[in-house]
Amino acid sequence: MKVSQEILNLIPYQPGKPIEETQREYGLSKVYKLASNENPLGPSPMAQAAMTQSIKDLHRYPDGSSFQLKKVIAEKYAVAPEKVTFGNGSNELIDLLVRVFAEPGERILTSVSAFIAYELCAQAARVQIEKISLNAE
């Protein structure tokens, strides 16, 4: 078994430095990381309470279909629950979209400075990517 050339050609994503490294390097006591879609204020009190409450169920597998959450969101936005999906972050959802809606050899369109996951997911799925400029050409 061999690894496909598309996978071998993938260039790994290089995340930014951890906050602690930036603090050490520049002698800073406080750093807010804004480049990774992280909330510099931390979780809300409601989220903390929900996490604390969920500790009692940590011995169980979570509902992979997100049944209750789908139901609430579907009702709020008046859509069918099967039209709602969730993923483990945007990367997983982008990968899922590419795999479901594009076939090897087809093309997807993105912009030059778009999130790198679009290109990586397309490349891994053997889908061509076409980048367009955001200039007014």
N, C-alpha and C positions, 0 to 999 in steps of 0.2 A: 504494500500500500504506500502511495506517495502523496505528499502534500501538493495541492494544486498551485500553479504558478501565481494565480491571483492572491492567494494567501501568502505565499513567499514574498510577493512584492509589496505587501502592506508595510507601511511605515508606522511604527508604534506611536501612539499619542504620548507626548511629553507634558505631563501636568506641571503647573507652576510649583515653586518651592513651598514647603510647608510654612505656616505662620511662624513657628518657632525658629526656623532657619533664617527667615527674613529678619526677625527680631534680633537674633544673634549677629547676623552679618552687618546690620546697620545700627546696632545699639539702640533699638527702639523698645519701649515697654509695651506699646499697644499697636497692633496692626489689624486692620480690617481687610479680609480677603473678599474681594468683590468679583473676581474673574471666574469663579467656579459655581456660580448660582447658589452660593451659600448665604444664609441669613446672618449678618454680623451681629444681630441682636439675640440670637439663640432661639430656642423653641418657645412658643407662646405658653402662658400658664395653662391654657386649656389643653394644649398638646402634651405638656408634662403630666397633667392629671390623667389624661387618657393612657399615656404610656405606663404610669404607675398602676392604674387600674388593670391594665392588660398583663401585668407580671404574673398574676395568678393563673393565666392560661399559657404560659411559655412552654409547658410540656406538650402542648398540642400543635400540630401543623396548622398554619394559618389557612384561611379559606382562599385558595388559589384563584377562585373565580370572582372574588370580591362581591359576593352576592348582595349583601346588605348595602354596601357603598354604591354599587350599580343601581340598585333599586332607588335609593335616595336621589342620586344625580339624575336618573332617568325621569323621575317624577318632577324634580325641580325644573328641568329643561324640556319637559313634555316630549321625550323621545322614548323609543322602545329600549329596554335594558340591553338587548343584544346589539344595539348600536353604540354602546359604551364599552370601552376597554381600558385596561390599566397595564402598566409595565413597571419594571424596576428601574425607573429613570428614563430620560428621553432617549438615551442610546438604544435601549431595548425596543422602544416603540418605533424608532426610526428603522432599526434593523427589521422589525416585523413588517412594517409598511413596505419596505423594499422587497422582502421575500414574498409577500402576498401579492403585490400589484405589479412587479416587474419581473421579466424573465431574462435569463442570460442572453446577452447580445442586444437587448433593448437599451434605450437611453433614458436617463433622467436629467432634469435641468436644475441647476442650482447656481448660486452667485459665487463670485470669486472669493469673497470673504465670509462665506457661510460657515456654520458649525461643521467641524471636520468629520463628525459622525456620518453626515450624508455621503461623503466621498468614501469613507472607509467601509460603510455597510454596502454601498453599491459595488465597490471593488471586490469585496468578499463574496458577493452574490453573482459575480461575473456580469454585472450590469455596467454599461458604459455611462460615463458622467460627462455632461457638458456644462462648463462654467460660463456664466455671462458676467459682463462688467456691470457695475452699478452706476457707471457714468451715464450722462445724458446723451449718449451716441445714437 
